[in-house]
Amino acid sequence: MIKRQGQRMHARRRALERYGLNCGPRTRNALLEAIQNSDAVFLESYSNRQKVFAVNYGEQYYPVVYDNRRHEIVTFLPREYLTRHQNKLSLKL
């Protein structure tokens, strides 16, 4: 398994575990498109290649880690992560 596939599987498991969200290809592509089109809210950088975004999907924001190099969602963070960045989300709304 290549790294990108591993990231997809991990993100899919975390989306289901933390949000009950089935992150299949259609959902994943919609989330990626929002990030790549600057429709997501940038929250912070983890590293030079990993950034945290709040992505609006289905009337809800999801905090995700995005890998700039592989153009892939790495994981879905717990909901509590959004409360720490509420000020950035309120600017977007």
N, C-alpha and C positions, 0 to 999 in steps of 0.2 A: 504494500500500500504506500502510495506517495503522500507527502506531507499535506497537500491540498485535500486529499480524500479524508485523511485523518482529522483535519480541521472541520470539514463538513460534518463528519459523523459526530464529533464532539459537540459542535454547535447545535446540531439537531437533537441530541440527547438532552442538552441543557435547556433548550427552548421547551421541550416537552416536560421536563422535570420541574422547571421553575415557573412556567406560564401556561402549561397545557396547550402550547402552540405546536401544531404539526408543521415543522419547517421543511416542507418538501421543496422541490425545484421551483415551483411557481412563487411560493412565499419567499424563498431565499433570493430569487432574482428580483423580486419587488423591493426587498430590503437593500440589496446591493445597489440597485438603480437609484434608490433614494440617497444613499451615501455618495455615490459617484456623481450624482447631479446636484449635490450640495443642498438637498432637501432635508437632510438629517441635521441634528444639532450636535456640533462638536463639543465634547465635554472636557477631554484632556488627552495628553499623550502618555502612553505606557513606555514607549521607546521610539527610536527613529522610524520604525516601520509599523508599529502597532498603536492605533488611536482608538479612543473610546467615543462612541456616538450614541445619542438617543434617537432612535428611528421610530417615526410614527407609522403604524400599520394597523388598520382596522380599529380606528378610534382609540388607540393605546400607544404609549411610548414604550419601547424596549431598549434597555441599555446593552449595547453590543461592543465587543472588541473587534476591530477591523484590521486586517493585515494588508498594508499598502503594497507590499511586494507581490503577494499572491492574489491580491484583489479578492479576498475571501473573509467571511465572518469567522472569527476564531471561537468565540463563545458568547453566550448570553449571560450577563451579570445579574445578580439578585436585584429585586425591585428597590431595596433600600439604597442602592447606588444612586437612583434618581433623586431621592430626597436630599442627598448631599449637594446636588447640583440644581436644585429647584430654581434658583435665580436665573440660570441660563435658559431653562425651559420656559420660564414665564416671559422672557424676552421674545421667544419664538411665537408664542401664542398670541 
